[in-house]
């Protein structure tokens, strides 16, 4: 190996095309790969969340059986979980039934009346347990659809990556389709955990909160009172309208950012 390396080093290098202005060479592209990957995922998540934010509030109202809407069809998580609890409490409020006057008031009320800091972590267990199947199934499904599509119909479904012509990537509209399908399948599998989490997060806002103190009690109560379709899967049809465009935008934005940041 040393001799071969020395021979290669002493040989005249083949002529190379100069890098395009502003792009840098391969070594430059390798610099801060993890940071650029993080940036690509973050931008994708922001775009996806912004797209479906209004639908997320309606989903909370459905999952918790708010009577006004009865006719409508890991480290980072732990750190931000109290914010999610407050967001859900505020989203559940409707005109004329305001328990909380704002974010600060919600934080103070939950801390004072629901056991201090533990009150901000109601529903954390179903959140953690639901993350694995959701993330695993969505990425596995998207990766499988992408691999199968590019293997069997590369000309129809794929195109050369803008940052590396030797790598095939899905066309934008195919990316959207695959991302939407992946999101729908993953959400169907993990949805009961999502319903359980939301009901636990609402806590004392619900009249039956004493029957929903643990994940097991909550699932048992929801199933006993409302069954599977109208209980554990209540609001799933609306959630498809929310999660399908969300995942479609997220995966598509991530794939585009990978090209923009030279991650291929």
TIGU-490488 format. One record per residue (C-alpha): residue number from 1; z, x, y. Coordinates in steps of 0.2 Angstrom, whole numbers, padded with zeros to 4 digits. Layout:
+-----+-------+-------+-------+
!   n !    pz !    px !    py !
+-----+-------+-------+-------+
! NUM !     Z !     X !     Y !
...
+-----+-------+-------+-------+
This chain:
+-----+-------+-------+-------+
!   n !    pz !    px !    py !
+-----+-------+-------+-------+
!   1 !  0000 !  0000 !  0000 !
!   2 !  0004 !  0014 !  0013 !
!   3 ! -0013 !  0023 !  0009 !
!   4 ! -0022 !  0006 !  0011 !
!   5 ! -0014 !  0002 !  0027 !
!   6 ! -0018 !  0019 !  0034 !
!   7 ! -0036 !  0018 !  0029 !
!   8 ! -0037 !  0001 !  0037 !
!   9 ! -0028 !  0007 !  0053 !
!  10 ! -0040 !  0022 !  0054 !
!  11 ! -0056 !  0012 !  0052 !
!  12 ! -0065 !  0006 !  0067 !
!  13 ! -0060 ! -0012 !  0070 !
!  14 ! -0073 ! -0025 !  0070 !
!  15 ! -0079 ! -0032 !  0087 !
!  16 ! -0069 ! -0047 !  0092 !
!  17 ! -0072 ! -0061 !  0104 !
!  18 ! -0061 ! -0060 !  0119 !
!  19 ! -0048 ! -0073 !  0120 !
!  20 ! -0052 ! -0088 !  0132 !
!  21 ! -0044 ! -0087 !  0149 !
!  22 ! -0026 ! -0094 !  0148 !
!  23 ! -0025 ! -0095 !  0130 !
!  24 ! -0019 ! -0078 !  0125 !
!  25 ! -0022 ! -0069 !  0108 !
!  26 ! -0015 ! -0073 !  0091 !
!  27 !  0001 ! -0063 !  0094 !
!  28 !  0004 ! -0073 !  0110 !
!  29 !  0002 ! -0089 !  0101 !
!  30 !  0015 ! -0084 !  0088 !
!  31 !  0028 ! -0081 !  0102 !
!  32 !  0041 ! -0095 !  0103 !
!  33 !  0033 ! -0105 !  0089 !
!  34 !  0049 ! -0115 !  0086 !
!  35 !  0051 ! -0119 !  0104 !
!  36 !  0033 ! -0126 !  0105 !
!  37 !  0036 ! -0136 !  0089 !
!  38 !  0052 ! -0143 !  0097 !
!  39 !  0042 ! -0147 !  0113 !
!  40 !  0028 ! -0156 !  0103 !
!  41 !  0041 ! -0167 !  0093 !
!  42 !  0051 ! -0171 !  0109 !
!  43 !  0036 ! -0177 !  0119 !
!  44 !  0030 ! -0187 !  0104 !
!  45 !  0047 ! -0195 !  0102 !
!  46 !  0048 ! -0199 !  0121 !
!  47 !  0030 ! -0207 !  0121 !
!  48 !  0034 ! -0217 !  0106 !
!  49 !  0051 ! -0224 !  0112 !
!  50 !  0044 ! -0228 !  0129 !
!  51 !  0030 ! -0238 !  0121 !
!  52 !  0042 ! -0250 !  0112 !
!  53 !  0058 ! -0250 !  0122 !
!  54 !  0056 ! -0269 !  0127 !
!  55 !  0054 ! -0274 !  0109 !
!  56 !  0070 ! -0264 !  0103 !
!  57 !  0081 ! -0276 !  0113 !
!  58 !  0073 ! -0291 !  0105 !
!  59 !  0076 ! -0283 !  0088 !
!  60 !  0095 ! -0281 !  0092 !
!  61 !  0096 ! -0299 !  0097 !
!  62 !  0088 ! -0305 !  0081 !
!  63 !  0098 ! -0293 !  0069 !
!  64 !  0115 ! -0299 !  0076 !
!  65 !  0110 ! -0318 !  0075 !
!  66 !  0112 ! -0321 !  0094 !
!  67 !  0110 ! -0340 !  0095 !
!  68 !  0100 ! -0339 !  0110 !
!  69 !  0086 ! -0331 !  0100 !
!  70 !  0088 ! -0340 !  0083 !
!  71 !  0070 ! -0346 !  0084 !
!  72 !  0062 ! -0329 !  0086 !
!  73 !  0053 ! -0325 !  0071 !
!  74 !  0113 ! -0180 !  0059 !
!  75 !  0121 ! -0168 !  0073 !
!  76 !  0111 ! -0175 !  0087 !
!  77 !  0114 ! -0193 !  0081 !
!  78 !  0133 ! -0190 !  0080 !
!  79 !  0133 ! -0183 !  0098 !
!  80 !  0123 ! -0197 !  0105 !
!  81 !  0129 ! -0211 !  0095 !
!  82 !  0142 ! -0218 !  0108 !
!  83 !  0127 ! -0220 !  0120 !
!  84 !  0118 ! -0230 !  0107 !
!  85 !  0133 ! -0241 !  0104 !
!  86 !  0134 ! -0245 !  0122 !
!  87 !  0116 ! -0248 !  0124 !
!  88 !  0116 ! -0260 !  0109 !
!  89 !  0131 ! -0269 !  0117 !
!  90 !  0122 ! -0271 !  0134 !
!  91 !  0106 ! -0276 !  0125 !
!  92 !  0115 ! -0290 !  0116 !
!  93 !  0121 ! -0298 !  0132 !
!  94 !  0111 ! -0313 !  0139 !
!  95 !  0112 ! -0322 !  0155 !
!  96 !  0129 ! -0331 !  0158 !
!  97 !  0138 ! -0321 !  0144 !
!  98 !  0141 ! -0304 !  0151 !
!  99 !  0156 ! -0296 !  0143 !
! 100 !  0152 ! -0279 !  0151 !
! 101 !  0147 ! -0277 !  0169 !
! 102 !  0138 ! -0260 !  0166 !
! 103 !  0138 ! -0244 !  0157 !
! 104 !  0155 ! -0237 !  0164 !
! 105 !  0163 ! -0254 !  0161 !
! 106 !  0157 ! -0254 !  0143 !
! 107 !  0163 ! -0237 !  0139 !
! 108 !  0181 ! -0241 !  0146 !
! 109 !  0182 ! -0258 !  0137 !
! 110 !  0177 ! -0251 !  0120 !
! 111 !  0189 ! -0236 !  0122 !
! 112 !  0203 ! -0247 !  0127 !
! 113 !  0201 ! -0262 !  0115 !
! 114 !  0193 ! -0254 !  0100 !
! 115 !  0203 ! -0239 !  0094 !
! 116 !  0198 ! -0226 !  0107 !
! 117 !  0184 ! -0214 !  0102 !
! 118 !  0183 ! -0222 !  0084 !
! 119 !  0176 ! -0238 !  0093 !
! 120 !  0161 ! -0228 !  0098 !
! 121 !  0157 ! -0223 !  0080 !
! 122 !  0156 ! -0240 !  0072 !
! 123 !  0141 ! -0241 !  0060 !
! 124 !  0139 ! -0222 !  0059 !
! 125 !  0139 ! -0222 !  0040 !
! 126 !  0124 ! -0234 !  0038 !
! 127 !  0115 ! -0224 !  0052 !
! 128 !  0117 ! -0208 !  0042 !
! 129 !  0113 ! -0216 !  0025 !
! 130 !  0097 ! -0225 !  0033 !
! 131 !  0091 ! -0209 !  0041 !
! 132 !  0086 ! -0200 !  0025 !
! 133 !  0075 ! -0213 !  0017 !
! 134 !  0067 ! -0218 !  0034 !
! 135 !  0063 ! -0200 !  0039 !
! 136 !  0058 ! -0195 !  0021 !
! 137 !  0047 ! -0209 !  0017 !
! 138 !  0038 ! -0209 !  0034 !
! 139 !  0034 ! -0191 !  0034 !
! 140 !  0030 ! -0191 !  0015 !
! 141 !  0018 ! -0206 !  0018 !
! 142 !  0010 ! -0199 !  0033 !
! 143 !  0007 ! -0182 !  0025 !
! 144 !  0000 ! -0190 !  0009 !
! 145 ! -0012 ! -0201 !  0018 !
! 146 ! -0017 ! -0186 !  0029 !
! 147 ! -0020 ! -0175 !  0014 !
! 148 ! -0029 ! -0188 !  0004 !
! 149 ! -0040 ! -0193 !  0018 !
! 150 ! -0045 ! -0175 !  0023 !
! 151 ! -0048 ! -0171 !  0004 !
! 152 ! -0059 ! -0186 !  0000 !
! 153 ! -0068 ! -0190 !  0016 !
! 154 ! -0066 ! -0175 !  0028 !
! 155 ! -0082 ! -0179 !  0037 !
! 156 ! -0078 ! -0197 !  0040 !
! 157 ! -0059 ! -0195 !  0044 !
! 158 ! -0057 ! -0178 !  0050 !
! 159 ! -0063 ! -0165 !  0063 !
! 160 ! -0060 ! -0147 !  0067 !
! 161 ! -0044 ! -0143 !  0076 !
! 162 ! -0046 ! -0139 !  0094 !
! 163 ! -0035 ! -0123 !  0093 !
! 164 ! -0042 ! -0118 !  0076 !
! 165 ! -0059 ! -0123 !  0070 !
! 166 ! -0055 ! -0118 !  0052 !
! 167 ! -0042 ! -0131 !  0051 !
! 168 ! -0046 ! -0150 !  0049 !
! 169 ! -0036 ! -0163 !  0058 !
! 170 ! -0037 ! -0182 !  0057 !
! 171 ! -0047 ! -0191 !  0071 !
! 172 ! -0036 ! -0199 !  0084 !
! 173 ! -0039 ! -0217 !  0078 !
! 174 ! -0036 ! -0212 !  0060 !
! 175 ! -0020 ! -0203 !  0065 !
! 176 ! -0014 ! -0220 !  0073 !
! 177 ! -0018 ! -0229 !  0057 !
! 178 ! -0009 ! -0217 !  0046 !
! 179 !  0006 ! -0216 !  0057 !
! 180 !  0007 ! -0235 !  0058 !
! 181 !  0007 ! -0237 !  0039 !
! 182 !  0020 ! -0224 !  0037 !
! 183 !  0031 ! -0232 !  0049 !
! 184 !  0029 ! -0249 !  0041 !
! 185 !  0033 ! -0243 !  0024 !
! 186 !  0048 ! -0232 !  0029 !
! 187 !  0055 ! -0246 !  0040 !
! 188 !  0054 ! -0259 !  0025 !
! 189 !  0064 ! -0248 !  0014 !
! 190 !  0078 ! -0243 !  0027 !
! 191 !  0079 ! -0260 !  0036 !
! 192 !  0095 ! -0266 !  0028 !
! 193 !  0104 ! -0251 !  0034 !
! 194 !  0098 ! -0254 !  0052 !
! 195 !  0104 ! -0272 !  0051 !
! 196 !  0121 ! -0267 !  0045 !
! 197 !  0122 ! -0253 !  0058 !
! 198 !  0118 ! -0265 !  0073 !
! 199 !  0131 ! -0278 !  0067 !
! 200 !  0144 ! -0265 !  0066 !
! 201 !  0140 ! -0257 !  0083 !
! 202 !  0142 ! -0274 !  0091 !
! 203 !  0160 ! -0275 !  0085 !
! 204 !  0171 ! -0287 !  0095 !
! 205 !  0156 ! -0295 !  0103 !
! 206 !  0153 ! -0305 !  0087 !
! 207 !  0165 ! -0318 !  0082 !
! 208 !  0165 ! -0312 !  0064 !
! 209 !  0168 ! -0294 !  0068 !
! 210 !  0184 ! -0293 !  0057 !
! 211 !  0173 ! -0297 !  0042 !
! 212 !  0161 ! -0282 !  0047 !
! 213 !  0173 ! -0267 !  0048 !
! 214 !  0165 ! -0257 !  0035 !
! 215 !  0147 ! -0255 !  0029 !
! 216 !  0151 ! -0263 !  0012 !
! 217 !  0160 ! -0278 !  0020 !
! 218 !  0146 ! -0280 !  0033 !
! 219 !  0132 ! -0280 !  0020 !
! 220 !  0142 ! -0292 !  0009 !
! 221 !  0145 ! -0304 !  0023 !
! 222 !  0127 ! -0304 !  0029 !
! 223 !  0120 ! -0306 !  0012 !
! 224 !  0133 ! -0320 !  0008 !
! 225 !  0130 ! -0329 !  0024 !
! 226 !  0112 ! -0327 !  0026 !
! 227 !  0104 ! -0320 !  0011 !
! 228 !  0091 ! -0307 !  0010 !
! 229 !  0076 ! -0313 !  0020 !
! 230 !  0086 ! -0321 !  0034 !
! 231 !  0100 ! -0309 !  0033 !
! 232 !  0097 ! -0291 !  0028 !
! 233 !  0079 ! -0292 !  0033 !
! 234 !  0081 ! -0304 !  0048 !
! 235 !  0069 ! -0298 !  0062 !
! 236 !  0058 ! -0287 !  0051 !
! 237 !  0042 ! -0295 !  0056 !
! 238 !  0046 ! -0292 !  0074 !
! 239 !  0052 ! -0274 !  0070 !
! 240 !  0034 ! -0271 !  0062 !
! 241 !  0027 ! -0275 !  0080 !
! 242 !  0040 ! -0262 !  0086 !
! 243 !  0040 ! -0248 !  0073 !
! 244 !  0021 ! -0248 !  0069 !
! 245 !  0015 ! -0243 !  0086 !
! 246 !  0030 ! -0232 !  0089 !
! 247 !  0027 ! -0222 !  0073 !
! 248 !  0008 ! -0222 !  0077 !
! 249 !  0011 ! -0215 !  0094 !
! 250 !  0024 ! -0203 !  0088 !
! 251 !  0013 ! -0195 !  0074 !
! 252 ! -0003 ! -0195 !  0084 !
! 253 !  0006 ! -0187 !  0099 !
! 254 !  0014 ! -0174 !  0088 !
! 255 ! -0003 ! -0170 !  0080 !
! 256 ! -0011 ! -0168 !  0097 !
! 257 !  0003 ! -0158 !  0104 !
! 258 !  0002 ! -0146 !  0089 !
! 259 ! -0016 ! -0142 !  0095 !
! 260 ! -0012 ! -0141 !  0113 !
! 261 !  0002 ! -0129 !  0109 !
! 262 ! -0008 ! -0119 !  0096 !
! 263 !  0003 ! -0123 !  0081 !
! 264 ! -0011 ! -0125 !  0069 !
+-----+-------+-------+-------+
